[in-house]
Amino acid sequence: MTVALMWEAKAVEGRGAELLAWARAWELPLTPLRREFFRGPQDRVLVITWWDAAHDAELPELPEPDGELLTRPVHRWRFESLGAD
């Protein structure tokens, strides 16, 4: 089974590039099948990692950045892949 972990955060205005650089530099203790980064309006950053694991498996995730980089807590979601059409 493939599980996708989504991590989404909103940086303080004007600090989106700094948040993206922080997320790209973070080393996970295990290597996912795939890791992808997205940038959105209002200084949002989204990171999706794909894992060959059960939906409820214990998997490493990005933490919340230290300091005053975020405007709110990080949002996290976990999805099970159902394949592509």
Secondary structure, DSSP 8 states (H G I E B T S, - for coil): -EEEEEEEEEBSTT-HHHHHHHHHH---SS--SEEEEEEETTTEEEEEEEEES-TT---------SSS-BSS--EEEEEE-----
